Amino acid sequence: MIDLAVVDLSRLQFALTALYHFLFVPLTLGLSFMLVIMESIYVMTRRPIWRTITRFWATLFGINFVLGVATGITMEFQFGMNWSYYSHYVGDIFGAPLAIEGLMAFFLEATFVGLMFFGWDKLKPVTHLFVTFLTALGTNLSALWILIANGWMQNPVGAAFNPDTMRMEVTDFMAVLFNPVAQAKFVHTVSAGYVCASVFVLGVSAFYLLKGKHKGFAKRSMTVAAAFGLASSLSVVVLGDESGYALTDNQKMKLAALEAMWHTEEAPAGLTAIGFPSLEDRKTHYEVKIPYVLGLIATRSVDKPVEGILNLVAIAEDRIERGVVAYDALEKIKADPTDMAARGQFETVRNDLGYGLLLRRYVEDPRLATPEQIQLAAWSTVPNVPVMFWTFRVMAGIGFLMIGLFATAFILCTLRKHETRWFLRLAVLAIPLPWIAIEFGWILAEVGRQPWAVEGVLPTFLGASSLTVTQLWTTIIGFTVLYGALAVIEVGLILKAIKKGPFHEQEAQDESAADAEPAVA
């Protein structure tokens, strides 16, 4: 039988490294294109202040970039170390986007980031701007390929199980590439990164203005952040709505769980603004609903119902029963590859094989499962409803707060009232909010996919490697200590750079020149 302690610790380790890695990715995604905007202004105006602005934010980008790369490499190695059967079972599909990300996007990004940092005095301004743009493009392409891989786990299109190799194989790579879930996740995720960087630039600029330092630099940076952040925060909400619509076709259980919708919501479906979901009686107490909104988000209509958890569990139970038939046919094919009757039977229920494998958590041979075990397996398809419900509301609430923050910033910058002190304090306090929303967004996406490593194809508990609890605790503690130390170093370097200010290099050169004057005289 499967050691669930090993599975849970493997999940914990991957969650910790993934969430830690994604503390750095959003800032890299957003700052890269903000650098393009700032340097474009410099190239068009040739005003030295914009060169100073670009180089200062590029320094903070570089500090963040290094740690993002280091943590990302470790995370990708875990697929082989902690999830070896997952890698074996779906590696033909999942491995391709990861390989492309490493060979194309990562090398593009890494090559041009070096030219960006060391080419200021060696390249023409237009050429250097093009290098900065390619750095930003490479950064975002890295995210694209990673999210194509993750999107396939959420919606496994363009692939099929091969009973001869006992593995999933690609049948249509274009379908994998243009997976609607992957595309929706990409644009939503990068937009969230742009908001994160905008809040960071806005907050640091506000800090300088509160201290009365570098006012010209801070006002210009704040103006760019306000405009870029407003556009990005609006797009996050719009594209988040598109992600919600994608759930209707591909992950109905996730949608029902994040709405704590136990029963099918008849048209016109209302959105639960607040409520208190209970796992014990499978109800949501004290609901406050907003009429029509859920129908518009989930079905783009006001005359279609949205399926609830209880109905989806009943559907899962039927699929599990068909999955047992698929498992039985597969065992017959393994015993006799020439058994055409078994192959024919398998083809009729092949799409339900993954549901049959859910029973492996309760019984070694799914064909021996009792009705009670089938019912348990069906209910295992329901993710943690309270976690999903509140995580979504925190994430969405912060998203709307960001729109308000940047709308206010844009108005104040337009009116040239950059030094409105109540807003400056608010901008500094708001710096952590986008990171909280982004981390909650990943929790929502990954907890909502459970119990699947690949939706409807491979249960998570079957994908883990044959490790021991001791091995996992050792590496979890080791990673936590190492990453904690790196985080302290990174935050220290960023704070040190902010304390020095954008004119530190110029001031140092002036001091050197002043010290040299007596010797020259």
Phi and psi in degrees as a GROMACS rama.xvg file:
@    title "Ramachandran Plot"
@    xaxis  label "Phi"
@    yaxis  label "Psi"
@TYPE xy
-78.2554  135.102  ILE-2
-82.9202  102.76  ASP-3
-69.7494  -22.5272  LEU-4
-64.8924  -39.8737  ALA-5
-64.8806  -42.0183  VAL-6
-62.7649  -47.0775  VAL-7
-64.6328  -40.1234  ASP-8
-69.8703  -35.2551  LEU-9
-64.3105  -40.6964  SER-10
-64.7717  -42.4309  ARG-11
-61.4676  -44.4795  LEU-12
-62.988  -44.2226  GLN-13
-67.2181  -38.2758  PHE-14
-62.8908  -43.5042  ALA-15
-62.9886  -46.2388  LEU-16
-70.2686  -36.6564  THR-17
-68.15  -46.2782  ALA-18
-65.6719  -36.2966  LEU-19
-66.7143  -45.7794  TYR-20
-58.0161  -38.103  HIS-21
-82.4732  6.1256  PHE-22
-73.4282  -26.6767  LEU-23
-100.5  -31.5804  PHE-24
-60.2645  -48.5765  VAL-25
-59.5185  -40.7244  PRO-26
-64.8195  -38.0302  LEU-27
-64.503  -45.4736  THR-28
-58.8053  -47.3892  LEU-29
-75.6399  -44.732  GLY-30
-62.919  -32.2121  LEU-31
-59.7709  -45.4352  SER-32
-79.2958  -25.5636  PHE-33
-67.3913  -33.8115  MET-34
-63.4946  -38.6056  LEU-35
-61.8283  -43.3997  VAL-36
-63.4186  -47.6845  ILE-37
-64.3048  -42.8103  MET-38
-71.4722  -30.2331  GLU-39
-61.9878  -40.5546  SER-40
-63.1303  -39.7019  ILE-41
-63.5087  -44.8834  TYR-42
-64.1568  -37.9092  VAL-43
-75.6525  -36.4946  MET-44
-99.4109  -24.1056  THR-45
57.6113  28.0469  ARG-46
-87.3265  124.205  ARG-47
-57.0698  -28.7489  PRO-48
-59.8025  -34.3466  ILE-49
-74.0287  -29.7581  TRP-50
-65.7931  -42.7759  ARG-51
-62.5456  -43.5795  THR-52
-59.9782  -47.2927  ILE-53
-62.6531  -43.7623  THR-54
-68.424  -34.9955  ARG-55
-64.9385  -50.6328  PHE-56
-68.5383  -28.2611  TRP-57
-65.6274  -34.2442  ALA-58
-62.6561  -45.2534  THR-59
-66.9452  -36.9793  LEU-60
-58.1466  -44.806  PHE-61
-64.0631  -42.1985  GLY-62
-60.0617  -44.4822  ILE-63
-69.6858  -37.8453  ASN-64
-60.1679  -43.3499  PHE-65
-60.2825  -47.3296  VAL-66
-71.4081  -31.8011  LEU-67
-62.1172  -41.8921  GLY-68
-65.9679  -45.6626  VAL-69
-60.1887  -43.3808  ALA-70
-75.2852  -29.9393  THR-71
-67.5356  -39.061  GLY-72
-63.3653  -44.007  ILE-73
-60.2962  -41.4966  THR-74
-62.9617  -41.5481  MET-75
-68.0803  -31.8256  GLU-76
-64.474  -24.2155  PHE-77
-65.2052  -24.4876  GLN-78
-61.135  -37.5609  PHE-79
-81.8204  -34.4772  GLY-80
-81.1456  -48.3118  MET-81
-98.8044  -20.1443  ASN-82
-131.223  55.8405  TRP-83
-67.4254  -38.342  SER-84
-71.4569  -35.7862  TYR-85
-57.5751  -46.7161  TYR-86
-62.4826  -38.4336  SER-87
-67.8076  -42.6229  HIS-88
-73.6688  -39.5598  TYR-89
-124.649  13.5325  VAL-90
-61.0321  -29.7959  GLY-91
-62.2932  -31.6759  ASP-92
-94.8924  -52.8733  ILE-93
-66.1511  -33.1257  PHE-94
-69.444  -29.0792  GLY-95
-62.7863  -51.7218  ALA-96
-60.9083  -36.3309  PRO-97
-65.0287  -40.337  LEU-98
-65.962  -42.9321  ALA-99
-63.8739  -40.5813  ILE-100
-59.4227  -42.4287  GLU-101
-69.9865  -43.6655  GLY-102
-76.7817  -37.9172  LEU-103
-101.702  -65.2794  MET-104
-66.5173  -44.8429  ALA-105
-65.8194  -44.2812  PHE-106
-68.9768  -36.2682  PHE-107
-60.6159  -46.7781  LEU-108
-64.3269  -49.3249  GLU-109
-66.9945  -36.9351  ALA-110
-66.3971  -49.2828  THR-111
-78.485  -20.9806  PHE-112
-67.0697  -33.3451  VAL-113
-66.3274  -44.3139  GLY-114
-63.8277  -34.8995  LEU-115
-65.0037  -42.1431  MET-116
-77.0442  -36.9003  PHE-117
-105.664  4.12854  PHE-118
-104.284  8.86121  GLY-119
-58.8815  -41.9009  TRP-120
-99.0503  2.82147  ASP-121
-114.176  -18.7492  LYS-122
-113.164  151.989  LEU-123
-66.4259  151.825  LYS-124
-53.2613  -43.2813  PRO-125
-66.6878  -39.4928  VAL-126
-64.8766  -42.2605  THR-127
-65.305  -37.8059  HIS-128
-60.4078  -41.2879  LEU-129
-63.4344  -38.2258  PHE-130
-63.644  -42.462  VAL-131
-62.1645  -40.6639  THR-132
-63.3904  -41.9722  PHE-133
-66.4381  -33.4155  LEU-134
-62.1196  -46.1057  THR-135
-63.9736  -40.8683  ALA-136
-62.3447  -44.568  LEU-137
-62.9775  -39.8521  GLY-138
-59.7268  -45.4813  THR-139
-75.6269  -29.3466  ASN-140
-66.9293  -35.8165  LEU-141
-57.3351  -46.0156  SER-142
-63.8965  -38.0152  ALA-143
-58.5208  -49.9883  LEU-144
-69.773  -35.6648  TRP-145
-63.6617  -41.2743  ILE-146
-76.4268  -24.5323  LEU-147
-64.5211  -43.1599  ILE-148
-63.4105  -46.6924  ALA-149
-66.9174  -38.3378  ASN-150
-62.3871  -34.2874  GLY-151
-66.4163  -35.4951  TRP-152
-63.8015  -32.8852  MET-153
-79.817  -31.3537  GLN-154
-145.26  85.8111  ASN-155
-75.8428  76.2696  PRO-156
-91.2797  164.644  VAL-157
67.9316  22.8329  GLY-158
-147.691  157.552  ALA-159
-149.795  152.808  ALA-160
-78.7991  132.161  PHE-161
-103.186  111.858  ASN-162
-67.2451  -15.9122  PRO-163
-81.2675  -35.1331  ASP-164
-99.9655  -11.4251  THR-165
58.8065  39.1458  MET-166
-143.176  161.029  ARG-167
-80.737  140.544  MET-168
-135.667  152.747  GLU-169
-69.9136  133.67  VAL-170
-115.194  -23.7482  THR-171
-154.434  95.7233  ASP-172
-65.9182  -31.3938  PHE-173
-63.4011  -34.8052  MET-174
-66.5418  -38.1987  ALA-175
-63.3822  -44.4713  VAL-176
-65.5452  -43.059  LEU-177
-102.244  27.5727  PHE-178
-53.828  121.884  ASN-179
-59.7966  -34.0647  PRO-180
-66.7583  -42.4361  VAL-181
-63.6422  -43.8904  ALA-182
-64.656  -42.3495  GLN-183
-64.3809  -40.6715  ALA-184
-64.6873  -39.4453  LYS-185
-63.033  -54.0614  PHE-186
-65.9861  -35.0071  VAL-187
-68.4962  -42.0366  HIS-188
-68.7187  -46.1443  THR-189
-68.1752  -34.5369  VAL-190
-62.7276  -39.1774  SER-191
-63.355  -37.0976  ALA-192
-63.633  -38.8402  GLY-193
-64.8084  -39.0888  TYR-194
-64.1351  -42.6438  VAL-195
-58.6677  -47.9611  CYS-196
-65.9496  -37.9727  ALA-197
-63.8637  -42.1063  SER-198
-64.7816  -38.66  VAL-199
-62.4614  -49.8672  PHE-200
-63.8728  -42.7595  VAL-201
-61.0386  -45.5175  LEU-202
-66.5839  -43.3457  GLY-203
-66.462  -40.8335  VAL-204
-62.4456  -41.7776  SER-205
-62.9547  -37.0972  ALA-206
-61.3642  -45.1644  PHE-207
-62.1226  -41.81  TYR-208
-67.1823  -37.1541  LEU-209
-63.9499  -34.0688  LEU-210
-84.8012  -7.29262  LYS-211
73.1418  26.5126  GLY-212
-112.839  148.01  LYS-213
47.0213  49.9643  HIS-214
-63.6396  -42.1747  LYS-215
-62.0639  -43.7904  GLY-216
-61.5423  -48.1438  PHE-217
-66.2585  -40.5431  ALA-218
-65.4137  -40.9865  LYS-219
-66.8014  -44.2422  ARG-220
-62.4785  -40.4916  SER-221
-64.2037  -38.7586  MET-222
-64.3037  -43.9468  THR-223
-62.5679  -44.8993  VAL-224
-62.8794  -39.1601  ALA-225
-64.0934  -46.6801  ALA-226
-68.5082  -48.4312  ALA-227
-64.914  -39.8372  PHE-228
-69.0674  -37.706  GLY-229
-64.4356  -46.6079  LEU-230
-61.6129  -41.0051  ALA-231
-69.5984  -41.9388  SER-232
-66.7432  -36.5356  SER-233
-65.1548  -40.9516  LEU-234
-68.9229  -32.5464  SER-235
-60.1123  -45.255  VAL-236
-67.1896  -44.5145  VAL-237
-63.4229  -45.279  VAL-238
-74.762  -27.6071  LEU-239
-64.0799  -37.407  GLY-240
-61.8146  -39.4447  ASP-241
-64.8942  -37.7016  GLU-242
-63.7377  -38.7035  SER-243
-63.7286  -38.7009  GLY-244
-65.9881  -36.107  TYR-245
-64.0189  -29.9563  ALA-246
-64.1018  -30.0093  LEU-247
-60.1224  -37.183  THR-248
-89.9417  -29.697  ASP-249
-114.298  -29.4443  ASN-250
-140.881  68.8267  GLN-251
-63.7031  -35.3835  LYS-252
-66.6381  -38.5436  MET-253
-61.8393  -44.0189  LYS-254
-61.9101  -45.0469  LEU-255
-64.6752  -37.9934  ALA-256
-69.5517  -43.0252  ALA-257
-70.8424  -17.4697  LEU-258
-96.9507  -0.708877  GLU-259
48.6549  45.3077  ALA-260
-100.364  93.083  MET-261
-74.0908  -37.2227  TRP-262
-109.605  152.448  HIS-263
-58.8369  129.673  THR-264
-88.8085  111.657  GLU-265
-72.0328  155.612  GLU-266
-69.0068  142.651  ALA-267
-81.6471  123.008  PRO-268
-70.6953  130.863  ALA-269
-99.3804  149.749  GLY-270
-89.8939  132.522  LEU-271
-80.7235  108.342  THR-272
-71.2179  -40.5641  ALA-273
-152.506  151.946  ILE-274
179.571  177.366  GLY-275
-131.874  91.2731  PHE-276
-69.2202  141.636  PRO-277
-124.085  127.103  SER-278
-77.3663  -24.2205  LEU-279
-69.3866  -50.9749  GLU-280
-104.335  4.76007  ASP-281
53.2425  52.759  ARG-282
-140.841  161.104  LYS-283
-114.229  115.403  THR-284
-91.2389  151.462  HIS-285
55.3637  45.1481  TYR-286
-71.4829  141.314  GLU-287
-122.444  112.71  VAL-288
-104.527  147.603  LYS-289
-105.538  113.11  ILE-290
-58.4639  146.222  PRO-291
74.3795  -25.3935  TYR-292
-63.1386  -46.0532  VAL-293
-62.1083  -40.5113  LEU-294
-60.5949  -41.6208  GLY-295
-66.5448  -38.8353  LEU-296
-72.5251  -47.6445  ILE-297
-83.9172  -33.246  ALA-298
-124.199  -4.43659  THR-299
58.3128  33.6253  ARG-300
-155.12  171.967  SER-301
-118.874  10.9734  VAL-302
-124.984  16.8824  ASP-303
-122.343  139.704  LYS-304
-76.6846  162.656  PRO-305
-118.779  123.625  VAL-306
-67.4266  140.405  GLU-307
-97.8284  173.545  GLY-308
-60.6587  -46.7457  ILE-309
-60.9867  -40.7019  LEU-310
-67.3785  -39.4128  ASN-311
-70.0767  -32.9287  LEU-312
-64.5324  -40.2815  VAL-313
-63.0973  -40.4516  ALA-314
-64.3103  -42.0251  ILE-315
-61.3418  -38.0472  ALA-316
-62.5757  -42.3902  GLU-317
-62.9331  -41.3949  ASP-318
-68.1765  -33.7443  ARG-319
-64.6305  -42.008  ILE-320
-62.2715  -40.315  GLU-321
-69.9144  -31.7398  ARG-322
-64.3588  -31.9808  GLY-323
-64.8168  -39.5062  VAL-324
-63.2372  -42.3116  VAL-325
-63.3171  -40.4688  ALA-326
-64.4824  -42.0088  TYR-327
-62.4438  -44.3829  ASP-328
-62.7557  -39.0648  ALA-329
-65.8528  -39.3388  LEU-330
-63.7225  -36.6049  GLU-331
-67.6805  -37.3964  LYS-332
-67.0036  -39.0385  ILE-333
-62.5314  -38.2377  LYS-334
-73.3631  -35.9362  ALA-335
-144.854  94.1206  ASP-336
-59.2737  -15.9617  PRO-337
-92.7032  3.11862  THR-338
-73.9929  94.7312  ASP-339
-71.985  -29.1729  MET-340
-64.2463  -42.6218  ALA-341
-65.7272  -39.2756  ALA-342
-63.3899  -41.5375  ARG-343
-64.3862  -41.9281  GLY-344
-63.393  -40.8159  GLN-345
-62.3505  -41.075  PHE-346
-61.7729  -29.8617  GLU-347
-73.9223  -22.1206  THR-348
-130.089  18.0335  VAL-349
-59.4051  -32.5251  ARG-350
-70.6818  -9.75118  ASN-351
-106.715  6.14809  ASP-352
-57.8618  -43.8991  LEU-353
-58.2536  -37.8672  GLY-354
-66.7963  -36.4504  TYR-355
-63.1711  -35.4359  GLY-356
-68.3764  -18.7125  LEU-357
-58.6835  -27.0885  LEU-358
-70.5663  -17.0854  LEU-359
-62.7581  -16.2609  ARG-360
-72.1298  -22.8311  ARG-361
-115.31  -23.4397  TYR-362
-151.216  141.407  VAL-363
-65.2155  -39.0964  GLU-364
-112.812  109.814  ASP-365
-55.194  -24.147  PRO-366
-68.666  -16.7468  ARG-367
-99.0089  8.82283  LEU-368
-67.8571  142.999  ALA-369
-87.8427  163.527  THR-370
-55.9659  -34.9179  PRO-371
-66.1643  -39.7019  GLU-372
-68.5505  -35.6254  GLN-373
-63.9505  -39.2982  ILE-374
-67.752  -39.8095  GLN-375
-60.6528  -43.4182  LEU-376
-63.2195  -37.7526  ALA-377
-64.85  -41.8739  ALA-378
-72.3878  -20.5008  TRP-379
-68.6244  -14.2862  SER-380
-76.9184  -4.62848  THR-381
-92.4565  116.834  VAL-382
-70.477  175.339  PRO-383
-65.4712  104.725  ASN-384
-65.176  -48.7195  VAL-385
-59.6197  -40.7678  PRO-386
-61.3669  -46.0817  VAL-387
-62.2834  -45.6963  MET-388
-60.7011  -50.9545  PHE-389
-77.8807  -33.5484  TRP-390
-60.195  -44.6255  THR-391
-62.6827  -41.1038  PHE-392
-71.2305  -34.8629  ARG-393
-65.6324  -46.8638  VAL-394
-59.9811  -49.3793  MET-395
-65.597  -39.051  ALA-396
-61.6203  -43.337  GLY-397
-64.7664  -36.837  ILE-398
-57.8879  -44.3777  GLY-399
-70.9586  -33.6573  PHE-400
-61.8327  -36.9238  LEU-401
-64.4525  -37.6261  MET-402
-61.3638  -45.3946  ILE-403
-62.2025  -42.0781  GLY-404
-60.7575  -48.6087  LEU-405
-76.1352  -30.3976  PHE-406
-63.0367  -42.6912  ALA-407
-64.6019  -44.2326  THR-408
-60.9752  -41.5034  ALA-409
-64.2744  -42.7216  PHE-410
-64.6328  -45.0276  ILE-411
-64.6438  -39.9265  LEU-412
-67.6382  -38.3577  CYS-413
-62.7394  -38.1193  THR-414
-84.825  2.18491  LEU-415
59.1665  36.826  ARG-416
-109.015  51.8106  LYS-417
-61.1217  -29.3096  HIS-418
-96.485  28.5095  GLU-419
-69.67  106.535  THR-420
-66.3588  -36.6591  ARG-421
-62.8771  -36.2486  TRP-422
-73.5277  -36.9234  PHE-423
-60.7351  -42.4586  LEU-424
-63.4106  -41.0739  ARG-425
-62.6545  -40.5674  LEU-426
-64.2036  -38.3005  ALA-427
-67.2436  -44.1906  VAL-428
-65.8522  -26.0704  LEU-429
-79.3052  -8.15696  ALA-430
-53.5575  -43.5219  ILE-431
-73.0044  -19.546  PRO-432
-58.029  -46.4728  LEU-433
-63.6031  -33.5983  PRO-434
-64.4209  -41.2478  TRP-435
-60.4289  -46.1777  ILE-436
-62.9003  -41.4676  ALA-437
-66.2755  -44.8397  ILE-438
-62.6818  -40.8427  GLU-439
-65.2273  -34.4217  PHE-440
-62.4881  -40.1874  GLY-441
-70.7646  -36.8403  TRP-442
-60.6657  -43.9305  ILE-443
-59.2399  -45.5403  LEU-444
-67.1525  -43.3474  ALA-445
-86.8175  -38.7393  GLU-446
-66.1719  -37.2244  VAL-447
-66.3577  -19.762  GLY-448
-83.1333  -18.0309  ARG-449
-63.6662  144.823  GLN-450
-93.4329  24.4343  PRO-451
-102.17  135.097  TRP-452
-77.4726  -42.1073  ALA-453
-126.114  119.733  VAL-454
-48.98  116.165  GLU-455
74.0318  0.577588  GLY-456
-115.204  -53.4207  VAL-457
-134.877  115.202  LEU-458
-62.4531  145.965  PRO-459
-58.1657  -42.0366  THR-460
-66.3753  -17.5891  PHE-461
-86.5908  -12.7264  LEU-462
-88.8858  -9.59497  GLY-463
-75.3617  156.328  ALA-464
-79.1567  167.819  SER-465
-87.1438  73.7166  SER-466
-106.405  172.339  LEU-467
-107.198  159.645  THR-468
-60.1933  -39.8185  VAL-469
-61.7897  -45.3104  THR-470
-59.0946  -42.5624  GLN-471
-69.2518  -43.9383  LEU-472
-63.4341  -38.0185  TRP-473
-60.7619  -46.7196  THR-474
-72.7771  -34.9563  THR-475
-61.6988  -46.599  ILE-476
-64.3093  -42.8873  ILE-477
-61.5193  -46.717  GLY-478
-63.2297  -40.7447  PHE-479
-63.0786  -45.0864  THR-480
-64.4964  -47.092  VAL-481
-63.2735  -49.1501  LEU-482
-67.2705  -33.7904  TYR-483
-62.6727  -42.4219  GLY-484
-64.4728  -42.347  ALA-485
-64.2466  -36.694  LEU-486
-64.4276  -42.8582  ALA-487
-61.8467  -41.822  VAL-488
-63.7738  -45.5714  ILE-489
-64.4954  -46.392  GLU-490
-62.8747  -39.2886  VAL-491
-61.9954  -42.5427  GLY-492
-65.8664  -40.944  LEU-493
-65.3889  -44.9459  ILE-494
-64.3212  -36.6655  LEU-495
-64.5456  -42.4658  LYS-496
-64.9701  -40.1081  ALA-497
-66.063  -40.4452  ILE-498
-63.5213  -41.3093  LYS-499
-64.1669  -36.5114  LYS-500
89.4918  170.791  GLY-501
-74.0702  -17.0439  PRO-502
-105.867  15.7828  PHE-503
-60.038  -46.095  HIS-504
-63.1559  -43.3277  GLU-505
-65.4785  -40.6482  GLN-506
-65.2745  -38.011  GLU-507
-64.8177  -40.0334  ALA-508
-65.2393  -39.464  GLN-509
-64.2848  -40.8496  ASP-510
-64.7458  -40.2305  GLU-511
-63.0592  -41.4361  SER-512
-65.3819  -40.3762  ALA-513
-64.778  -39.7068  ALA-514
-66.6031  -29.9877  ASP-515
-81.1344  -17.4025  ALA-516
-61.1811  -46.2226  GLU-517
-60.1268  -38.0518  PRO-518
-65.1933  -38.7791  ALA-519
-66.2958  -42.2344  VAL-520
